[in-house]
Amino acid sequence: MTVIVRELRRGYPVDAAGFARIRHQALPFMLFTPESIAYDVEQAHPDSHYRPLLAEEDGELIGTAQVGLVHDSPEPGQGSVNIHVHPERTGRGAGSLLARTAEEQLAALGATRLHAWVSDAPAYRAFAEKRGYRAARSAHFLRLDLANGTLPPLQPPPPGVELRTGADFGDDPRPLFTLDAETLLDEPSDLGREFTDYEAWLAETWRHPLLSHELTSVALVGGRPAAFSAARTDGGSRYATVMTGTGRAFRGRGLAKLAKNHSLHRARAAGFTDAFTGNDAGNGPMLAINKWFGYEICATEVKYVRDLG
């Protein structure tokens, strides 16, 4: 049996389908489709040098790696490499070959620090540490049973607050870009990121095929977007909240809860049965909000960091 590593080929649906299948097997609490994988490749910012890799064993796709530079970080030289091998195809050397290939590519692009998310299990953590990575922080995946769980009742917006959907901003989403960029700055992370490129945000976020404008909720105060909960769906029964945030001037008023509850109720009414989200392990306020909704932790990942040179 021979394992090789190659780049995912643009315009080859079989590669995108294989990539999505492996990622789903390894991370069943995240949303992927062949279409979203292909879109991410086609629309990646040029400065990210995004080069997803596939590990192949005698014609069978068994592993993936997401490889690129963190182009929207104010800190230069930050690289990202996330490796996943099909759970039934581990122990064949695919992970090591993917890691070595990815690290060489990023080093050639000038990366000085690599960031990798690793499942919080002894084997995966040992794999990262053997390659010189050190643990930095952790994050939780959470699941909510929309079909059988009980959501908090819907509350009418308080005076001066209006609830809208992302679809209402179809003609001009720039106000949502402004709010998204502001809330990103306060997201717990050891790697700073900034949304400064509106056109890149449109391509990578607003027009992403998994983003549901109809299920994304926005709370307006005085006509200005003050809080939002962005939703993605996979075309089936799975729904995910990918970002919930409140502008700094409007915090402490329960607007994030209001927006997220609005989205969850509409998702359940539309027939979605599973809701997923993710939180930094140190983000106590958001973890408390999700516990209030009924979310339960279903898995944990650990961020590992390695300095090059």
N, C-alpha and C positions, 0 to 999 in steps of 0.2 A: 504494500500500500504506500503510495507516494502523495504527500501533501505539498501543494504549491500555493503561493499567494499571488493574487493579481488584482488590478483595479476593477471596480465595477464599471461595466461598459455602458455608456450612454446609448439610449435607443435600443437596448436589449431587454425586453420585458422579463425574460427568464431570470436575468440577474437581479432586477429590482424585486421580483417575486420571491426569489431565494433569500435575498437580504431581509425582506420583511418577515418571512417565515422564521428565520433563525432568531431575529430580534424578538419576535413574539414568543417563541419558545423560551428564550432566556429571560424576557421581561414581560410576562403576561399582563402586568398592571400598567403598561404604557400602550399608547395607540400608534399603530403603524399600518400602512397599506402599501402595496406595490406602487400605487400612484403617488403617495406622499414621499416614498423613498426616491422615486425618479424626479419628483418636483424639487426636493431638497438639493439634488445634484445639479439640476439645470439652473436653479435660481440662486445658488450659493454666491455670496459676494466674492468677487475676484481676489480680494486681499486675504480671504480665508484659505485659499488654496485647498479647498475641501476635496479630499481624495478618499472616498470610501473604498475599503479593501475587502476582498473575499478570499477565504481559504477554501481550497477545493481538493478533495481526495478522490482520485480516479474518476473524475467527472461529477462527483457529488459535492454540492456546496455545504460546508459544515461549520464555517465560522465567518465573522464579520469584524470590521474595525472602522470606526468613524474617526477620521484623521484630518486635522486642519489647524490653522492658526486662529486664535481668538481675536478677530480683526477689530471688534468693537470695544476692546479693552484699552484703557489709557496707558497700561503697562506694556511696553513692547516685549516681543519675544515669548509670548505665552502660547503654548501649544496644547492641543486637546487630543487625547487618544482613548477611545472607549472600545473595549474588545469583548465580544461575546461569541461563545462557541456553543453549538447545539448541545443540550444537556446529555444526549445519548452518543455524542461523538467526542467527548473529552478524552485526554490521555493519549492523543495521537500526535501531539506537537504542533497543532494548528495555532493555539494561543501564543506559544513562544515565537513562532514564525511571523505571525501577525504583529506582535509587539516589536520584534526586531526590525521588521520592514517599516513600520510606522515611525519608530524612533529615528531611523536613518533618514527617512523623508523629512521629518520635522527639523532635524539637526541641519540638514542641507538648506532648509528654508530660513535658518537663522534663529530657530527657537532656542531659548535658554532655560525654560522651565516647562515641564510637561504636567498636565492635569489629567487624571484618570479616575472614573467612578468604578468601584469594584463592589460586587455583592458582599454583604457582611457575613461571610462564611469562612471558616479556617482555610480551606483549600485556596480560595480566591485571594484572600489576604496574604497568604504565604507566597502565592505567585507574584503579587505586586512587590512584596518586600524583598524577594529574591532578586528582583530586577533593580533594586536600589531605590524604590519608591518609599515614602514615609506617609503615614496616616495623618490627615489634616482635620477633617470634619466629617460629619455624617448627615444623612437625610433619610426621611421615611417616605415610603409609598403608602397611601391610604385608600381604602375601598369602602364604599357605601352601597348597601343593598337597596337600590331604588325600587325594585319590584315588591319587596316584602317589608322594608323598613318604614319607619314613621318620620316624616319630615316635620320640622317645626311649622306651625300654621303660618300662612301668609299674613303679613301685617300691612295695613295701608300705609303708604308713604307719609311721613310727617309733613306738616305745613311747609310749603316752599320747596319740597323735594318732589321730583318727577322721575318715574322709572321708564326707561326706553330700552330698545334692543340695539345691538350693533347694526342691524339692517337699516335702522333709521339714519345711520351716518354713511350710507353707501355713496352718496354724492360728494361728501367731504369728510373723510375719516381723520383729518389732521388733528382735531381736538382730542381724539382718542390716542393718537400718537404722542401728543404732548403729555397726557396723563400717564400713559404707559412708561414713557421715558422718565418721568418724575418718580414714579413708584419703584422703578427698577433700581434707582440709586440707593434705596433703603432696604433692598432685599439682602438678607444675610448671605455673605459669601466671602471667601478669601481671595476672590479674583474679581476686581472691579470691571464693570461693563457700563457702557454709555450708549444710549440711542441718540445719535446726532444726525443720521442720514435718513431722511424721510422716505426717499425712494427705496432704500434697502429695507426699511421697515414694511413698506407696502408689499414688497416682493416676498420677504421671508416670514412675515406675520399676517398681515391683513388679507393677502390673496392666497394664503396657504390652503391647500385643498381640504384639510381636516378642520379648519376653523369654521364654526357655525356662527354666522352673523345673527341668525334668528335666535339662538340660545344664549348668545353673549348678552349680558345685562349691564346697563349703565344707569347710575343714579345721577341726576342733574340737580344742581342747586343754583337757582337764578339763571337757568338755561345753560349753565357751564357743567361739563362732566366732572363729577367730584369723586366717584368711586365706580369700579367696574369689576365684573367677573367674566373672564374670557373662557369660552367653551370650545372644545373640539369633539368631534364624533368620528367614528370609523366606518360609517355607512351601514352599520349593523345595529347592535343593541348596546354598544359601549359609548359612554360619555366621559369626558375628562375636563376638569377645570385646570387650565394651564397657568393662569395668573389671576389673582384677586388682590386689588389694592385700592387705597384711598389717597387722594391728594393731601399734602401736608396741612393745608389750611382747613381741611374738613374732617380731621380725625377726631375720634372720641364720640361720634354721633351714631354709631351703628350702621353706617352706610354700606360697608363691605358686606356685613351680614344680610342686609336688605337686598343688595344686588345678587348675592350668591343664592339666597333662598328663592328669589324670583326666577333665576335660571334653573335651579334644581326642580322646582315644581313644574316648570314648562317642559323640562327634559323628561320627567316621569309621565306627564300627560301625553308626550309624543311617543311613548313606548320604550324608552331606554330603561334598561334593567340594572345596569352596573355603572356606578360613578366612581371615578378615580381622581386622585390629586396627589401632590407631593409637597413636603415641607422640610426645610432645614430643621435638623434635630434641636437646634437652639432657638427656633422661632416659636417661643411659648405662646404669644398671643394668637398666631394663626393656628397652631395646634389646638388651642382651646376652642377656637371658633369651629374647627372641623369636628372636634369631639361633640360639641353642642349639636351639630347637624346629624351625628350618628356615625361618622367615619371611624374606621378602625385601622390601625397599622397592619399592613399585610406583608411588608418587606422593608429592609433597610440597606442602604448603600453607604460606602465609605469613600470619601474623596482622598486619593493618594496623589502625592506630588513628588516629582523628581527633577533636580537641577542638572542640566547638562554642562559639560565643559570641565 
